[in-house]
Amino acid sequence: MKTVLYSIIFLGCLLFFGCATLPTVTEVVKSPDKEKITFAQQNFTYTIAHKQWATIEEGGGKTVKAMAKPKNDAVGLKKVKKVAIVAFDVTVYRKGEKREAGTGIVSGIVAVADAFAEQARVRKEMLPLQDFVNQMYAGLQKSFENHGYTVLPVEKIAASNAYKNLEYKEEEKKVKGAAAGWWKGSIEANNLKSIEAVKVTKIPFAIGKEGTVDAVITKVTQMQSLAKALGVDAVVLVDNNAALQWNFTGQAKLGYGLKVKGAPGINIDIFSADRPGLIWSASLKPEIGCPTKIKASPIDAIMKWISLSLDKFGPDLVTTYLDLTDLAVLKMVDDSK
């Protein structure tokens, strides 16, 4: 009877408090390249953007081929020597605080006002992460450089008229409040534009009609044109997702990716200057843990009263990110062979 009771308690712990330990990459990065490549090939897959693009690419750019499988363009990758990271977002999912905006029987004006207030609140809470997000960007840049690539400085990207004039209003990621017990906020590195590859290659709703793929082709061609204008072989779009929650002892559980939200830890998409096309992608399978020693009191953890500035977790996020991006770029090098 006691065994059954303990089992129930343990399962309840896993379900409600997140006791399970997330896998980390601490040991992998100390391994020989062969083992690191094996890990990378097993834990990085194609992005949703790449899957969307494959359906159009396999259809010859005129129609859509259902169930088409994406593929990395080894020939195109061999030509890539210089890149520009033109978009870099970090979204943080955080569990434990219920927030509602614009609920109840209220006028539309009040509901909208509440929603904007919530967006402003979440945006303010993301700001302490800004320096760490910039460090993550610099870490990815260094990973590319360590593997032989030249990376255009972010200052030159921002100063480019081609980049300034690039309009992606529909790609601008809005800060959203709570949903299903999680709230999320997003922030961009170095004041870059928020351009999501998954929306660049998004297939229109009326895809069955003739000519509806043109909108996607146009967006992808814009990426090619931007790469040419910046004088690089490819542009890189990066979208990252981290998640934070607490177990019943008050120990923080931090990681990249969130299965329950279908959010991969890292999405990297590369668009070529040589032709309109997405030639390589890497999507980190969730969930990869970020080791952290940050704790709160057990009472706070259980009652969800925890309210810590996100900058407390910045160093842990950066440390793990540097390891993960090095593995991603190593995979890119391996895929080009």
Phi and psi in degrees as a GROMACS rama.xvg file:
@    title "Ramachandran Plot"
@    xaxis  label "Phi"
@    yaxis  label "Psi"
@TYPE xy
-63.1588  -38.9702  LYS-2
-61.4036  -43.5529  THR-3
-62.2768  -43.5987  VAL-4
-61.9311  -44.9979  LEU-5
-62.3921  -37.7874  TYR-6
-64.5332  -41.6984  SER-7
-63.3997  -43.712  ILE-8
-61.6774  -42.4994  ILE-9
-65.0027  -44.5813  PHE-10
-64.4471  -39.5644  LEU-11
-62.3255  -38.1076  GLY-12
-60.5496  -45.072  CYS-13
-64.3692  -41.0774  LEU-14
-71.8305  -41.4195  LEU-15
-99.7518  -23.8879  PHE-16
-119.894  -4.12288  PHE-17
68.5341  48.9097  GLY-18
-72.6481  -23.2734  CYS-19
-60.1311  140.228  ALA-20
-88.8773  130.73  THR-21
-78.8327  144.942  LEU-22
-66.4235  145.69  PRO-23
-120.172  175.856  THR-24
-113.084  12.7567  VAL-25
-52.9562  -48.0034  THR-26
-79.3561  -32.0966  GLU-27
-60.592  -42.548  VAL-28
-68.0309  -13.6883  VAL-29
-91.6884  -3.09447  LYS-30
-84.301  166.462  SER-31
-63.0137  158.805  PRO-32
-54.7897  -37.3575  ASP-33
-59.2022  -42.8994  LYS-34
-72.2958  -34.5383  GLU-35
-67.199  -39.6528  LYS-36
-64.3445  -39.8148  ILE-37
-59.9622  -45.4378  THR-38
-61.3589  -45.218  PHE-39
-63.1937  -42.8184  ALA-40
-66.2973  -30.1337  GLN-41
-82.2375  -27.8695  GLN-42
-109.287  -7.46098  ASN-43
-113.182  132.419  PHE-44
-124.867  -168.639  THR-45
-78.301  147.781  TYR-46
-76.5626  163.154  THR-47
-62.3294  -38.0562  ILE-48
-58.2039  -42.3327  ALA-49
-67.0919  -37.9241  HIS-50
-65.0634  -40.2572  LYS-51
-64.2732  -43.2874  GLN-52
-65.7998  -34.1603  TRP-53
-60.4011  -36.7134  ALA-54
-66.0726  -29.3359  THR-55
-85.9653  -41.8676  ILE-56
-61.5831  -42.1252  GLU-57
-70.0106  -21.8474  GLU-58
-88.3851  10.6366  GLY-59
72.6382  16.1241  GLY-60
75.8091  5.72687  GLY-61
-112.391  -28.4649  LYS-62
-145.082  -169.37  THR-63
-119.307  132.817  VAL-64
-103.688  107.783  LYS-65
-60.1615  143.932  ALA-66
64.2395  19.6456  MET-67
-66.1006  140.247  ALA-68
-95.6006  132.808  LYS-69
-69.2699  159.608  PRO-70
-149.375  146.213  LYS-71
-81.9024  136.204  ASN-72
-88.7517  93.9339  ASP-73
-62.6964  -38.992  ALA-74
-64.4351  -45.1554  VAL-75
-65.4848  -37.5885  GLY-76
-65.0943  -33.8848  LEU-77
-62.3405  -27.2482  LYS-78
-81.6839  -13.9157  LYS-79
-81.7513  112.997  VAL-80
-120.759  -26.8478  LYS-81
-131.056  131.401  LYS-82
-129.897  163.161  VAL-83
-130.943  123.595  ALA-84
-87.5854  98.2857  ILE-85
-96.2152  -8.76293  VAL-86
-148.373  135.773  ALA-87
-153.784  102.595  PHE-88
-111.133  149.632  ASP-89
-128.586  122.298  VAL-90
-109.993  132.751  THR-91
-114.041  122.352  VAL-92
-94.9113  132.39  TYR-93
-133.2  129.901  ARG-94
-109.465  145.969  LYS-95
126.336  -11.4574  GLY-96
-127.503  117.707  GLU-97
-82.199  126.542  LYS-98
-131.753  140.977  ARG-99
-135.844  140.388  GLU-100
-132.556  132.143  ALA-101
68.9013  32.4597  GLY-102
-97.8724  168.193  THR-103
84.0693  -176.393  GLY-104
-88.3658  90.8184  ILE-105
-132.322  163.97  VAL-106
-70.4946  158.447  SER-107
-59.3089  -36.3628  GLY-108
-63.8442  -44.1009  ILE-109
-64.9103  -42.2003  VAL-110
-60.6358  -44.1737  ALA-111
-63.8459  -41.9574  VAL-112
-61.2326  -42.4183  ALA-113
-62.2982  -41.5149  ASP-114
-63.1503  -43.3548  ALA-115
-65.7839  -37.2242  PHE-116
-63.8191  -40.4123  ALA-117
-65.8901  -41.268  GLU-118
-61.0389  -42.8829  GLN-119
-64.5537  -38.7477  ALA-120
-64.6317  -47.5  ARG-121
-66.2995  -41.4364  VAL-122
-58.7526  -42.0463  ARG-123
-62.4323  -38.0048  LYS-124
-71.3548  -21.7983  GLU-125
-81.8327  -24.8857  MET-126
-56.3185  -36.3472  LEU-127
-60.4555  -17.0485  PRO-128
-84.8379  -8.24663  LEU-129
-52.774  -49.4504  GLN-130
-62.1246  -36.7601  ASP-131
-72.3913  -35.8512  PHE-132
-65.2866  -38.8279  VAL-133
-63.9242  -36.6773  ASN-134
-66.2082  -35.6829  GLN-135
-64.202  -42.4244  MET-136
-59.2145  -47.4565  TYR-137
-62.5618  -34.0654  ALA-138
-66.0103  -42.0978  GLY-139
-64.2436  -41.5872  LEU-140
-58.5637  -44.9572  GLN-141
-64.4751  -36.7161  LYS-142
-61.9868  -43.6005  SER-143
-60.3134  -45.6857  PHE-144
-65.7776  -38.188  GLU-145
-64.0916  -24.0413  ASN-146
-101.743  17.9203  HIS-147
96.269  2.97088  GLY-148
-92.133  151.824  TYR-149
-98.2624  134.651  THR-150
-117.927  127.394  VAL-151
-67.1524  128.522  LEU-152
-57.6271  143.404  PRO-153
-61.8404  -29.1221  VAL-154
-63.044  -36.5135  GLU-155
-72.5921  -32.114  LYS-156
-64.9001  -50.2208  ILE-157
-62.6303  -30.9674  ALA-158
-82.9981  -11.6294  ALA-159
-72.8455  130.586  SER-160
-64.5064  -33.7798  ASN-161
-62.5788  -37.0067  ALA-162
-76.609  -41.6311  TYR-163
-60.1354  -38.5826  LYS-164
-86.0628  -2.84735  ASN-165
-73.303  116.803  LEU-166
-106.229  121.588  GLU-167
-136.119  57.5309  TYR-168
-56.9913  -39.0473  LYS-169
-71.8479  -14.9736  GLU-170
-90.5656  -10.8886  GLU-171
-66.3972  117.517  GLU-172
-77.4073  123.026  LYS-173
-86.2732  146.285  LYS-174
-75.6179  126.513  VAL-175
-116.225  151.402  LYS-176
-87.2931  -153.377  GLY-177
-68.5116  148.297  ALA-178
-156.618  121.941  ALA-179
53.8411  41.1408  ALA-180
85.4544  -2.51958  GLY-181
-120.364  144.055  TRP-182
-119.655  155.169  TRP-183
-136.463  149.941  LYS-184
-138.843  149.684  GLY-185
-124.537  152.298  SER-186
-148.032  144.683  ILE-187
-101.746  150.714  GLU-188
-80.757  139.118  ALA-189
53.1042  31.3447  ASN-190
59.3938  28.0222  ASN-191
-74.3731  162.549  LEU-192
-68.6964  150.669  LYS-193
-93.9039  100.549  SER-194
-119.937  112.697  ILE-195
-94.5589  123.034  GLU-196
-59.702  -33.9916  ALA-197
-63.7905  -24.939  VAL-198
-92.4318  -25.3993  LYS-199
-61.9221  -40.3306  VAL-200
-101.701  13.0565  THR-201
-63.1363  130.811  LYS-202
-83.7003  128.625  ILE-203
-58.6648  154.99  PRO-204
-60.1795  -40.7575  PHE-205
-90.3255  46.4816  ALA-206
-64.0127  -21.476  ILE-207
-71.9397  -17.5086  GLY-208
-83.6712  147.017  LYS-209
-61.1476  134.644  GLU-210
86.6303  -2.04457  GLY-211
-74.431  -12.4511  THR-212
-81.042  -9.48071  VAL-213
-59.7406  -36.4261  ASP-214
-62.2056  -39.515  ALA-215
-68.7575  -45.4694  VAL-216
-58.2024  -40.5364  ILE-217
-62.0227  -45.0588  THR-218
-63.9374  -43.1528  LYS-219
-66.5732  -37.1193  VAL-220
-64.3851  -33.5461  THR-221
-61.6984  -37.0963  GLN-222
-66.2612  -39.7979  MET-223
-62.9514  -45.7877  GLN-224
-62.8605  -38.5572  SER-225
-64.0415  -42.2903  LEU-226
-60.2518  -43.8572  ALA-227
-63.6943  -43.7046  LYS-228
-63.5843  -33.5334  ALA-229
-82.6501  -8.94808  LEU-230
74.0447  33.2292  GLY-231
-120.968  166.64  VAL-232
-83.8472  -18.6958  ASP-233
-164.081  152.628  ALA-234
-108.573  147.631  VAL-235
-117.574  127.704  VAL-236
-112.196  129.369  LEU-237
-127.223  133.354  VAL-238
-133.296  122.459  ASP-239
-118.229  146.542  ASN-240
-131.767  123.914  ASN-241
-117.575  157.175  ALA-242
-136.554  142.149  ALA-243
-132.652  128.61  LEU-244
-150.339  -179.841  GLN-245
-128.934  144.884  TRP-246
-93.5377  179.742  ASN-247
-68.588  -15.3267  PHE-248
-88.5625  -6.96431  THR-249
94.9834  4.50859  GLY-250
-79.5692  131.708  GLN-251
-71.1645  140.674  ALA-252
-115.002  108.597  LYS-253
-119.909  138.677  LEU-254
-165.873  172.338  GLY-255
-101.941  127.078  TYR-256
92.3711  155.147  GLY-257
-149.121  108.615  LEU-258
-60.1398  -44.0548  LYS-259
-64.8147  -18.3983  VAL-260
-105.915  -0.280266  LYS-261
62.0662  35.7091  GLY-262
-109.236  107.573  ALA-263
-63.0629  153.896  PRO-264
-66.5287  -41.5717  GLY-265
-141.96  134.738  ILE-266
-122.48  122.203  ASN-267
-123.053  122.541  ILE-268
-123.801  134.472  ASP-269
-119.378  121.871  ILE-270
-106.403  134.38  PHE-271
-83.9653  149.751  SER-272
-87.6773  -17.1827  ALA-273
-73.2405  -34.6119  ASP-274
-157.531  161.166  ARG-275
-68.9382  110.576  PRO-276
177.254  150.375  GLY-277
-94.3423  111.375  LEU-278
-100.362  -13.3142  ILE-279
-160.797  147.184  TRP-280
-150.002  160.53  SER-281
-147.181  123.42  ALA-282
-122.546  116.446  SER-283
-76.2643  123.74  LEU-284
-64.6442  136.353  LYS-285
-80.6758  149.485  PRO-286
-121.307  133.524  GLU-287
-109.94  123.924  ILE-288
-77.8283  148.623  GLY-289
-110.124  109.726  CYS-290
-55.5346  131.288  PRO-291
-148.957  147.133  THR-292
-106.738  7.44707  LYS-293
-70.2207  130.761  ILE-294
-132.572  159.814  LYS-295
-128.293  176.464  ALA-296
-70.6904  147.022  SER-297
-55.5653  -36.5737  PRO-298
-62.8222  -45.0379  ILE-299
-61.3125  -41.4533  ASP-300
-63.3561  -45.0948  ALA-301
-69.2256  -41.7189  ILE-302
-87.4899  -1.85868  MET-303
61.7569  39.5232  LYS-304
-95.4108  5.34685  TRP-305
-69.5281  131.996  ILE-306
-145.613  87.5025  SER-307
-111.904  139.472  LEU-308
-60.4265  137.67  SER-309
-64.4068  -18.5878  LEU-310
-65.9768  -17.0457  ASP-311
-63.3865  -29.2135  LYS-312
-97.619  -5.65623  PHE-313
-53.5056  -50.0082  GLY-314
-59.405  -39.2036  PRO-315
-67.9614  -39.8313  ASP-316
-63.5644  -42.6205  LEU-317
-65.4989  -46.636  VAL-318
-56.3315  -48.7104  THR-319
-69.1481  -35.7789  THR-320
-63.5921  -39.4101  TYR-321
-60.0236  -39.6413  LEU-322
-68.5942  -43.6167  ASP-323
-66.4508  -41.7989  LEU-324
-69.6014  -32.1471  THR-325
-63.7962  -39.2313  ASP-326
-67.5136  -38.0238  LEU-327
-64.5103  -45.9089  ALA-328
-68.7534  -35.0199  VAL-329
-61.2257  -39.0099  LEU-330
-64.4051  -40.0537  LYS-331
-59.9751  -43.8642  MET-332
-61.339  -43.4906  VAL-333
-65.7511  -37.8517  ASP-334
-70.0931  -18.5653  ASP-335
-83.9169  -7.2809  SER-336
